[in-house]
Amino acid sequence: MNKLYIEILLVFLLFLTIHTKCKKIIDFSNTALGKAFALLIIFLLTENYGLHSGFLAALLLILLLYKSDFQEFFSNFPTNDVIITREDLFHLERKLREQSERQTLSASCAYGGERFGAVHRPF
């Protein structure tokens, strides 16, 4: 194959790796056999097709290893999923409305609201 076609294929694989998350390939690249295979491929590409091809293949390996570490780092965090139902929203809205009415009533009574027609109702 032509050197240019190999480099185009490697750039295509690099972009494909950036935009997709193929778990099998990432897991294989994280094993000892996968790393040895990748180093062999990098060496063969560098010897047969030049330094640019080896550099692109090495960049591809680094990206695969980075993606596996990145996924492992975030998979250890606990997920705190909060589920809010309509009943919860209804009770919260009612509670906020009552609280707002109490504050409005206490503010109007504290500033002489009785003479403007506000009636103080104890709760």
C-alpha positions in Angstrom: 0.0 0.0 0.0 1.0 3.5 -0.6 2.4 5.5 2.4 -0.2 8.2 1.9 -3.1 5.8 2.1 -1.8 4.4 5.4 -1.6 7.9 6.9 -5.1 8.7 5.7 -6.3 5.5 7.2 -4.6 6.2 10.5 -6.1 9.8 10.6 -9.5 8.3 9.9 -9.1 5.8 12.8 -7.9 8.6 15.0 -11.0 10.6 14.3 -13.2 7.6 14.7 -11.6 6.8 18.1 -12.2 10.4 19.2 -15.9 10.4 18.3 -16.9 6.9 19.3 -16.7 4.8 22.4 -16.1 1.2 21.3 -15.7 -0.5 24.7 -14.2 -3.7 23.3 -11.3 -2.0 21.6 -10.7 0.2 24.6 -10.7 -2.7 26.9 -8.4 -4.7 24.6 -5.9 -1.8 24.4 -5.8 -1.7 28.2 -4.6 -5.3 28.5 -0.9 -6.3 28.4 -1.5 -8.2 25.1 -3.2 -5.2 23.6 -0.4 -2.9 24.5 2.2 -5.3 23.1 0.2 -5.7 19.9 -0.1 -1.9 19.6 3.6 -1.4 20.1 4.4 -4.1 17.5 2.0 -2.3 15.0 3.6 1.1 15.8 7.1 -0.4 15.2 6.1 -2.0 12.0 4.4 1.1 10.7 7.4 3.2 11.6 9.8 0.9 9.9 7.8 0.3 6.7 5.9 3.6 6.2 7.9 6.3 7.9 7.9 8.4 11.0 4.6 10.1 10.4 2.7 6.8 10.3 4.3 5.6 13.5 3.5 8.9 15.2 -0.2 8.7 14.2 -0.4 5.1 15.4 1.3 6.1 18.7 -1.2 9.0 19.1 -4.0 6.5 18.5 -2.7 4.2 21.2 -2.3 7.1 23.6 -5.9 8.2 22.9 -7.2 4.6 23.5 -5.3 4.4 26.8 -6.5 7.9 27.8 -10.1 6.9 27.1 -9.9 3.8 29.2 -8.4 5.7 32.2 -11.0 8.5 31.7 -13.9 6.0 31.8 -12.5 4.1 34.9 -12.0 7.4 36.7 -15.6 8.4 36.3 -17.1 5.0 36.8 -15.9 5.0 40.5 -18.2 8.0 41.4 -21.5 7.1 43.0 -24.6 8.2 41.1 -27.1 10.2 43.1 -30.1 10.1 41.0 -33.0 12.2 42.4 -36.5 11.3 41.4 -39.1 14.0 41.8 -42.7 13.1 41.4 -45.7 15.3 40.7 -46.9 14.9 44.3 -43.5 16.2 45.5 -43.8 19.2 43.3 -47.3 19.8 44.4 -46.4 19.7 48.1 -43.4 21.9 47.5 -45.4 24.5 45.6 -48.1 24.5 48.4 -45.5 24.9 51.1 -43.8 27.8 49.2 -47.2 29.5 48.7 -48.1 29.2 52.3 -44.7 30.5 53.3 -45.0 33.5 51.0 -48.5 34.3 52.3 -47.2 34.3 55.9 -44.3 36.6 55.0 -46.6 39.0 53.2 -49.1 39.0 56.0 -46.4 39.5 58.7 -44.8 42.3 56.7 -48.0 44.1 56.2 -48.9 43.8 59.9 -45.5 44.9 61.0 -45.6 48.1 59.0 -49.1 49.3 60.1 -51.0 47.2 57.7 -54.1 47.2 60.1 -55.0 50.7 59.1 -54.9 49.8 55.4 -57.4 47.0 55.8 -55.0 44.1 56.5 -56.3 41.8 59.2 -53.8 39.9 61.4 -54.7 36.2 61.5 -52.7 34.1 63.9 -51.8 30.7 62.5 
